[in-house]
Amino acid sequence: MIEETLNYLYNLKREGIKLNLDATRDFADRLNNPQNNFKSIHIAGTNGKGSISSYTYNILRQKYNTGLYTSPHLIDFNERFIFNREMISNEYIANFINENKKYIEELGIEKRNPTFFETTTVMAFKYFSDKKADYASIEVGLGGRLDSTNIINPEVSIIGQIGYEHYQRLGCSLTSIAYEKGGIIKENKPAVLLDNKPEVVKEIKKLSEIRNSKLILIDNYCRVSNLDYNISNLSFTLKTEYNEYDINTANSGLFQIKNIEAAISAIETLNENKINKKDIEKGINESRWPARFEVVSTDPLIIMDSSHNPPAANALVRSFKEIVNKKPLLLIGMLSDKDFFSYLSIMSNLSDSIILTRPDEPERSMDPYEIKKYANGLFKNITVIDDPIKAYDYAVKNSSCILVTGSMYLVGLLKKYIKSPVMPFDIN
């Protein structure tokens, strides 16, 4: 039953990506606008938005019934919808599609049917409404201004790091991309900005002023001290304008510091008396964001990271050098629509040995033999193993330090293979 339902959903991808809110608004309106039945935090950005979404969700659920909507998933479709530590059920997904299939198909005749992401977004809002959520942490899919999730009116908007990914749709300058991401800022509602690039700050400031939105720049709002880290833990003292926190997290990538700052800054702006300092510290401590500098094995040391664009690669290389300080065997697979040469150039600063393989994404996975043509000048030792499972087994047999990266579709497949958990919190 669920396979049939998911196949139906995935077939909606034939509409591609539509940067237009009309279909989502019409669909939500048909269901009495479930997105208005709970409070929300909205998170946009090129990199880090999944981690920030997880942190805000884990803090809020300490005292509130809280949902988390993210994309894409690593292993199971249900990962996209979490409410109070549980994934959405197959039964709910099937019932939602069965109840709305006629409407979806009628729209397909009249105009166009809702896309895959538009449908899953409305499903998330209806699910959180039916569950009587107090809050939901909502991750933007692509961009912000015209992303399907942008029919919500969040209590606070968070904008993470901004880079050039999806420039074909969002514009060729950081200013134009910031404009699209900043489209989630709402009238008279505060916003938090993580990025500190001058052109990004200038554009987001302008949008905030137009919308009478109080803007928090975390570089001005937060101070970090007593930083300590190792392969399995990151700790520091975080001082904001309102409080001081002792932060401990198993999300050990150094890039998570800014993501934690952004999440805590947003929570503070909510002015929710129920949420106290201990709730925030506990929420961060319990947070997990799988496939972001995730240690899945210590013997051999295997780290999985879903970075797939140059800014994320730079952050990954910095963290790996600082924390691990040894050359890994790289296991990389990439999608054809990514800036693979820039990505590989950055990763070559970390190691001269690489295994090229193919992510589990039939339509967009890049032929590893094609990548090899460009990798020859970057790495001394190149092995091509088309099958990712065989590539992983080969890496484990031949190295004591392995970094798996380049695509969520590669990391997701291998996490499933080794039965690695995917929930965004400590499951113990």
C-alpha positions in Angstrom: 0.0 0.0 0.0 2.6 2.6 1.0 4.8 1.7 -2.0 1.9 2.5 -4.3 1.3 5.8 -2.5 4.9 6.8 -2.6 5.1 5.9 -6.3 2.2 8.2 -6.9 3.8 11.0 -5.0 7.2 10.6 -6.7 5.4 10.6 -10.1 4.3 14.2 -9.3 7.9 15.1 -9.8 7.1 15.2 -13.5 6.0 18.7 -12.9 9.5 19.6 -11.8 10.1 22.5 -9.5 7.6 25.4 -9.6 8.7 28.6 -7.9 5.1 29.8 -7.4 2.9 29.7 -4.4 -0.5 29.6 -6.1 -0.9 25.8 -6.1 0.2 25.4 -2.5 -2.1 28.2 -1.4 -5.0 26.7 -3.2 -4.3 23.2 -1.8 -3.9 24.5 1.7 -7.0 26.6 1.4 -9.0 23.5 0.4 -7.9 22.0 3.7 -8.9 25.1 5.7 -5.3 26.4 5.9 -3.9 24.0 8.4 -0.6 26.0 8.5 -2.5 28.6 10.6 -3.2 26.2 13.4 0.3 26.2 14.9 3.2 28.5 15.4 6.3 28.1 13.3 9.9 28.9 12.8 11.0 29.1 9.2 14.6 28.3 8.2 16.2 29.2 4.8 19.8 29.1 3.6 22.1 27.3 1.1 23.9 25.3 3.9 23.1 24.6 7.5 19.3 24.9 7.4 18.7 21.3 8.2 20.9 21.5 11.3 19.3 24.7 12.4 15.8 23.2 12.0 16.9 20.3 14.1 18.2 22.5 16.9 15.1 24.6 17.0 12.8 21.6 17.0 14.8 19.9 19.8 14.7 23.0 22.0 11.0 23.6 21.5 9.9 20.0 22.1 11.3 20.3 25.6 8.1 22.1 26.5 5.8 22.1 23.5 4.2 19.6 21.1 6.5 20.3 18.1 6.8 19.2 14.5 9.8 19.1 12.2 9.6 19.3 8.4 12.8 18.8 6.4 13.9 17.6 3.0 15.2 15.5 1.4 15.2 12.3 3.4 18.2 10.1 3.8 16.6 6.6 3.9 12.8 6.7 4.5 10.4 9.3 3.1 8.7 9.4 6.5 11.9 11.2 7.9 10.6 14.4 6.4 7.8 14.7 8.9 8.5 14.3 12.6 6.2 15.1 15.5 7.3 14.7 19.2 10.1 12.2 18.4 8.0 10.1 16.0 8.0 9.9 12.2 4.7 10.2 10.3 3.0 6.8 9.8 2.5 5.1 6.5 -1.2 5.0 7.3 -1.4 8.8 7.5 0.5 9.3 4.2 -1.7 6.8 2.4 -4.9 8.4 3.8 -3.8 11.9 2.9 -3.1 10.9 -0.7 -6.3 8.9 -1.1 -8.4 11.7 0.3 -6.8 14.3 -2.0 -5.9 12.3 -5.1 -9.1 13.4 -7.0 -8.3 17.1 -6.2 -4.7 16.7 -7.4 -5.8 15.1 -10.6 -8.6 17.6 -11.3 -6.0 20.4 -10.9 -3.8 18.6 -13.4 -6.6 18.9 -16.0 -7.6 22.5 -15.2 -4.1 24.0 -14.7 -1.3 21.8 -13.4 -1.3 19.3 -10.5 0.6 20.2 -7.4 4.2 19.1 -7.5 5.8 16.5 -5.3 7.1 19.1 -2.9 4.0 21.2 -2.9 2.0 18.1 -2.0 4.4 17.0 0.8 4.5 20.5 2.2 0.7 20.7 2.5 0.7 17.2 4.0 3.2 18.3 6.6 1.0 21.3 7.6 -2.1 19.1 7.8 -0.2 16.5 9.8 1.0 19.0 12.4 -2.4 20.6 12.6 -4.1 17.2 13.1 -1.5 16.4 15.8 -2.3 19.7 17.5 1.2 20.9 17.3 2.0 24.1 19.3 5.1 24.7 17.1 6.8 23.4 14.0 10.3 23.9 12.7 9.9 24.3 8.9 12.9 24.0 6.5 12.7 25.8 3.2 13.1 23.5 0.2 14.6 25.8 -2.4 15.1 29.6 -2.2 12.5 31.1 0.1 10.4 33.8 -1.4 8.6 31.4 -3.8 9.2 28.1 -1.9 6.1 26.1 -1.1 6.7 26.4 2.6 6.4 30.2 2.4 2.7 30.3 3.0 3.3 30.1 6.7 3.5 33.2 8.9 6.4 32.3 11.3 7.1 33.7 14.6 10.7 34.2 13.5 12.6 33.5 10.3 16.2 32.2 10.2 18.5 32.7 7.3 21.7 30.6 7.3 24.8 30.6 5.1 24.1 31.7 1.6 26.0 30.5 -1.5 25.6 30.1 -5.2 23.9 26.7 -5.4 20.7 26.8 -7.5 21.9 30.1 -9.0 20.1 29.1 -12.2 16.8 29.6 -10.4 17.7 32.1 -7.7 20.0 34.5 -9.6 23.7 34.8 -10.3 24.8 37.2 -7.5 24.8 36.8 -3.8 22.5 39.9 -3.6 19.8 38.3 -5.8 20.1 35.0 -3.9 19.8 36.8 -0.6 16.7 38.5 -1.9 15.1 35.1 -2.6 16.2 33.6 0.8 15.1 36.8 2.5 11.6 36.4 1.1 10.7 34.4 4.2 11.0 37.5 6.4 7.5 38.5 7.4 5.9 41.9 8.3 6.5 42.8 12.0 8.1 39.4 12.7 11.8 39.1 13.8 14.5 37.5 11.6 17.9 36.0 12.4 20.8 36.1 10.0 23.8 33.8 10.2 25.7 34.9 7.1 28.1 37.8 7.4 29.1 38.5 3.8 28.6 42.2 3.2 26.3 41.9 0.2 24.1 39.4 2.0 23.9 41.5 5.1 23.1 44.6 3.1 20.2 42.9 1.2 18.7 41.2 4.3 18.9 44.5 6.2 17.0 46.2 3.4 14.3 43.6 3.4 14.0 43.6 7.2 13.6 47.4 7.2 10.9 47.3 4.5 9.0 44.7 6.5 9.5 46.3 9.9 11.3 43.2 11.0 13.8 43.3 13.9 17.0 41.7 12.5 19.4 39.9 14.7 22.9 39.5 13.2 24.4 36.6 15.2 28.0 37.9 14.8 26.9 41.0 16.9 24.4 39.1 19.1 26.5 36.1 20.2 30.0 35.5 21.7 31.7 32.1 21.9 34.4 31.2 24.5 35.9 28.1 26.1 35.7 26.2 22.8 36.7 22.5 23.1 36.2 19.7 20.6 37.1 16.2 19.6 35.8 13.5 17.2 32.6 13.0 19.1 31.8 16.2 21.0 31.7 19.9 20.7 31.5 22.2 23.7 31.6 25.9 24.3 30.2 28.8 26.3 27.7 30.9 24.3 26.9 34.4 25.6 24.0 36.3 24.0 22.4 39.6 24.9 20.1 37.8 27.3 21.8 34.7 28.7 24.9 32.5 28.9 24.8 28.8 27.9 27.0 25.8 28.5 26.8 24.0 25.1 27.6 20.4 24.6 26.7 18.6 21.4 27.6 15.3 19.7 27.3 17.2 16.4 31.0 17.8 16.3 31.6 19.7 13.1 32.9 23.2 13.9 30.4 24.7 11.4 27.7 23.7 13.8 28.7 26.6 16.2 27.1 29.2 14.0 24.0 27.0 13.4 23.6 26.6 17.2 24.0 30.4 17.6 21.3 31.0 15.0 18.8 28.5 16.6 19.3 29.9 20.2 19.0 33.5 19.0 15.7 32.6 17.3 14.4 30.8 20.4 15.2 33.8 22.5 13.2 36.2 20.3 10.1 34.1 20.8 10.0 35.3 24.4 8.4 32.1 25.5 8.5 31.9 29.3 8.2 28.1 29.3 11.5 27.7 27.6 14.4 28.3 30.0 18.2 28.1 29.9 18.2 24.4 30.9 15.7 23.6 28.1 17.9 25.2 25.5 21.0 23.4 26.7 19.2 20.1 26.9 17.7 20.6 23.4 21.1 21.3 21.9 22.6 18.3 23.7 19.9 15.9 22.5 20.1 17.2 18.9 21.5 15.1 16.1 21.7 15.9 12.5 22.6 12.7 10.6 25.2 12.9 7.8 26.8 16.2 8.9 30.3 15.3 10.1 28.7 12.2 11.6 31.0 9.5 13.0 29.4 6.2 12.1 32.4 4.1 13.1 35.5 4.6 15.2 37.4 1.4 14.1 38.0 2.1 11.3 37.2 5.8 11.6 34.4 6.5 9.2 32.8 9.9 8.9 29.8 10.7 6.7 28.9 14.1 5.5 26.3 15.1 3.0 28.1 18.2 1.8 27.6 18.6 -2.0 28.6 22.2 -2.9 31.8 24.3 -2.5 30.8 26.2 0.7 29.9 23.0 2.5 33.1 21.4 1.2 35.2 24.2 2.6 33.4 23.9 6.0 34.0 20.1 6.0 37.7 20.4 5.1 38.3 22.9 7.9 36.5 20.8 10.5 38.2 17.6 9.3 41.7 19.1 9.5 41.0 20.7 12.9 39.3 17.7 14.5 40.8 14.6 12.9 44.1 15.9 11.6 44.9 13.0 9.3 44.4 12.2 5.6 41.3 10.2 4.9 40.5 7.9 2.0 37.7 9.9 0.3 34.6 8.0 -1.0 32.7 10.4 -3.2 29.7 10.3 -5.5 28.1 13.3 -7.0 25.0 14.5 -8.9 25.4 15.9 -12.4 23.7 19.2 -11.6 26.3 20.1 -8.9 29.6 22.1 -9.2 31.6 18.9 -9.0 35.0 20.2 -10.2 35.0 23.0 -7.6 33.9 20.5 -5.0 36.6 18.0 -5.8 39.2 20.8 -6.0 38.4 21.8 -2.4 38.3 18.1 -1.2 41.8 17.5 -2.7 43.2 19.8 0.0 42.2 17.0 2.5 43.5 13.9 0.7 45.2 12.7 -2.4 43.4 9.3 -2.4 39.8 9.0 -3.6 37.3 6.3 -4.6 34.7 7.6 -7.1 31.3 5.9 -7.1 27.7 6.6 -8.0 25.0 8.0 -5.7 21.6 6.3 -5.5 19.8 8.7 -7.7 19.2 7.2 -11.2 18.2 10.4 -13.0 20.9 12.8 -11.8 23.8 10.6 -10.6 27.1 11.4 -12.4 29.1 8.6 -14.0 32.2 8.2 -11.8 34.3 7.4 -14.9 33.3 10.8 -16.2 34.3 12.4 -12.9 37.7 10.6 -13.1 38.6 12.6 -16.2 38.5 15.8 -14.2 39.9 14.3 -11.0 43.1 13.1 -12.6 44.9 16.4 -12.0 43.6 16.7 -8.4 44.4 13.3 -6.8 47.3 10.9 -7.0 45.4 7.7 -6.2 42.0 7.3 -7.9 39.8 4.2 -7.8 36.5 3.9 -9.6 33.9 1.5 -8.2 30.5 2.1 -9.8 28.5 0.2 -7.1 28.5 2.3 -3.9 28.1 -0.8 -1.6 31.1 -2.4 -3.2 33.0 0.9 -3.0 32.2 1.2 0.7 33.3 -2.3 1.5 36.5 -1.7 -0.5 37.2 1.4 1.5 36.7 -0.3 4.8 39.2 -3.0 3.8 41.8 -0.6 2.6 41.8 2.3 5.0 41.6 3.1 8.8 40.2 6.6 8.1 37.4 7.1 5.6 35.3 10.2 4.7 32.1 9.5 2.7 30.7 12.6 1.1 29.5 14.4 -2.1 25.8 13.6 -2.1 23.0 12.9 0.4 21.9 10.1 -2.0 25.2 8.4 -1.5 25.3 8.9 2.3 21.7 7.8 2.7 22.2 4.6 0.8 25.3 3.7 2.9 23.7 4.7 6.2 20.9 2.2 5.3 23.5 -0.4 4.4 25.2 -0.2 7.8 21.9 0.4 9.7 22.9 3.8 11.0 20.2 5.9 12.7 18.6 8.9 11.0 16.5 10.5 13.7 17.3 14.1 14.5 17.8 13.5 18.2 19.6 11.1 20.6 17.7 7.8 20.3 19.1 6.4 23.6 
